[in-house]
Amino acid sequence: MFEYETVKKIMFNFEPETAHSIAECGLRTLPYCRFVNSYMINKNFVNHDILTQNILGTTFHNPIGLGAGFDKNATMIKAMPAMGFGYTEIGTMTPKPQAGNEKPRLFRYPEQESIQNAMGFNNKGAYKIIGNLKKVYPYAIPVGASIGKNKITPENKALEDYENLIRGFKDISDYLAINISSPNTPNLRDLQNEEFIKAIFTMAKNITSKPVLLKIAPDMEHETAITLCKTAIEYGADGIIATNTTQDYSLLPNPKDFGGISGAVMSDKSYEMFKAIGAELHDKTVLISVGGISDAKDAYRRIRAGASLIQILSGFIFKGPSMCKNINEELIELIKADGFNHISEAIGADFK
Ligand SMILES: Cc1cc2nc3c(=O)[nH]c(=O)nc-3n(C[C@H](O)[C@H](O)[C@H](O)COP(=O)(O)O)c2cc1C
């Protein structure tokens, strides 16, 4: 119907946040254009037995999801099947609305198919987003809710922010993702410690039986990450999402000295950390791999390293709505080529 390369050329003339607002406007409108929406669902949404999994208490028709940060206010959920996504993660939401960091705070690196961002959880706040979500949930694809603390909340009150958010979102999402790994809220990553992880999962599990997952940063020793993930699981976490953006500024030419890097340049870094976690935990919990993925080969190496699900954000911006379809169709071939009958047989195959 249209060439994404042409759309991208036009969109990349705009400042990145303006382009995102235009995209949001289009994606909010798409479900109301019923003919175009159905056409795009038929074209892009892969629904195949080999890729269908019943995990986290729900059904994923394909394993490719939209990573948190693109749909911060839950306004684009209905358009995601047309984009080919098998699930979506909204947020990160905070209890109170907040504007985020000073602009400019979003930068493209087209040659590297990478992004640097210092958004800082700009979002409309739980009250408004709960309203948006109630209009949609439950939906045709699973919806995860990524939650984070407000910037102004001191560290010793952080748990209360997460508790309020869990109470607010537990009945209108399929899973909750605890975000303590964004580099753009001061000291947030300090919460990636044993004590806080024990406290947050103990609290969460007292409140809800919905799956609660932990999202971690890539910028720590693999052993440290594994220990934190093991603690999270011991205290009730239902899965791990690895990884958030990286603060390894050596990955980009002319980087900014703030924010987090995502996209192709972080693929190997996020894969190495994911594989280390997968080696220990692939048969003990649900693992979601995210970071620099935009093709089937990369997605499949994550699956073989233990990923039940994949998330993509930056790749979607550079490759557009045909990306998920291409990945899913190729994944089916890769799974078959390895002699497997279902994705579940490929998950963690590197360790069997
Ligand atoms: C502009 C932007 C905003 C993001 N915001 C969030 C967020 O609010 N919460 C979160 O958990 N991750 C956020 N992320 C991180 C992504 O979800 C993902 O973990 C990271 O970008 C690596 O994946 P990618 O290379 O496919 O983009 C954001 C990433 C980008 C590029």
The ligand as an SDF file (V2000), in Angstrom:
LIG
                    3D

 31 33  0  0  0  0  0  0  0  0999 V2000
   12.8270    6.6220   22.7980 C   0  0  0  0  0  0  0  0  0  0  0  0
   12.9050    5.4590   23.7200 C   0  0  0  0  0  0  0  0  0  0  0  0
   12.1630    5.4640   24.8900 C   0  0  0  0  0  0  0  0  0  0  0  0
   12.2160    4.3870   25.7620 C   0  0  0  0  0  0  0  0  0  0  0  0
   11.4410    4.3970   26.8800 N   0  0  0  0  0  0  0  0  0  0  0  0
   11.4120    3.3010   27.6720 C   0  0  0  0  0  0  0  0  0  0  0  0
   10.5390    3.2450   28.7850 C   0  0  0  0  0  0  0  0  0  0  0  0
    9.7760    4.1660   29.0600 O   0  0  0  0  0  0  0  0  0  0  0  0
   10.5740    2.1210   29.5550 N   0  0  0  0  0  0  0  0  0  0  0  0
   11.3940    1.0560   29.2840 C   0  0  0  0  0  0  0  0  0  0  0  0
   11.3710    0.0530   30.0120 O   0  0  0  0  0  0  0  0  0  0  0  0
   12.2330    1.0880   28.2230 N   0  0  0  0  0  0  0  0  0  0  0  0
   12.2600    2.1690   27.4260 C   0  0  0  0  0  0  0  0  0  0  0  0
   13.0790    2.1870   26.3330 N   0  0  0  0  0  0  0  0  0  0  0  0
   13.9660    1.0310   26.0980 C   0  0  0  0  0  0  0  0  0  0  0  0
   13.3630    0.0170   25.1250 C   0  0  0  0  0  0  0  0  0  0  0  0
   12.1750   -0.5480   25.6160 O   0  0  0  0  0  0  0  0  0  0  0  0
   14.3880   -1.1130   24.8490 C   0  0  0  0  0  0  0  0  0  0  0  0
   14.6700   -1.8010   26.0490 O   0  0  0  0  0  0  0  0  0  0  0  0
   15.6880   -0.5680   24.2710 C   0  0  0  0  0  0  0  0  0  0  0  0
   15.4410    0.5070   23.4080 O   0  0  0  0  0  0  0  0  0  0  0  0
   16.4560   -1.6280   23.4920 C   0  0  0  0  0  0  0  0  0  0  0  0
   15.6770   -2.1380   22.4450 O   0  0  0  0  0  0  0  0  0  0  0  0
   15.7820   -1.6260   20.9350 P   0  0  0  0  0  0  0  0  0  0  0  0
   17.2310   -1.6790   20.5540 O   0  0  0  0  0  0  0  0  0  0  0  0
   14.9210   -2.5850   20.1510 O   0  0  0  0  0  0  0  0  0  0  0  0
   15.2450   -0.2480   20.9080 O   0  0  0  0  0  0  0  0  0  0  0  0
   13.0480    3.2690   25.4530 C   0  0  0  0  0  0  0  0  0  0  0  0
   13.8080    3.2780   24.2800 C   0  0  0  0  0  0  0  0  0  0  0  0
   13.7350    4.3410   23.4180 C   0  0  0  0  0  0  0  0  0  0  0  0
   14.5630    4.3150   22.1440 C   0  0  0  0  0  0  0  0  0  0  0  0
  1  2  1  0
  2  3  1  0
  2 30  2  0
  3  4  2  0
  4  5  1  0
  4 28  1  0
  5  6  2  0
  6  7  1  0
  6 13  1  0
  7  8  2  0
  7  9  1  0
  9 10  1  0
 10 11  2  0
 10 12  1  0
 12 13  2  0
 13 14  1  0
 14 15  1  0
 14 28  1  0
 15 16  1  0
 16 17  1  0
 16 18  1  0
 18 19  1  0
 18 20  1  0
 20 21  1  0
 20 22  1  0
 22 23  1  0
 23 24  1  0
 24 25  2  0
 24 26  1  0
 24 27  1  0
 28 29  2  0
 29 30  1  0
 30 31  1  0
M  END
$$$$
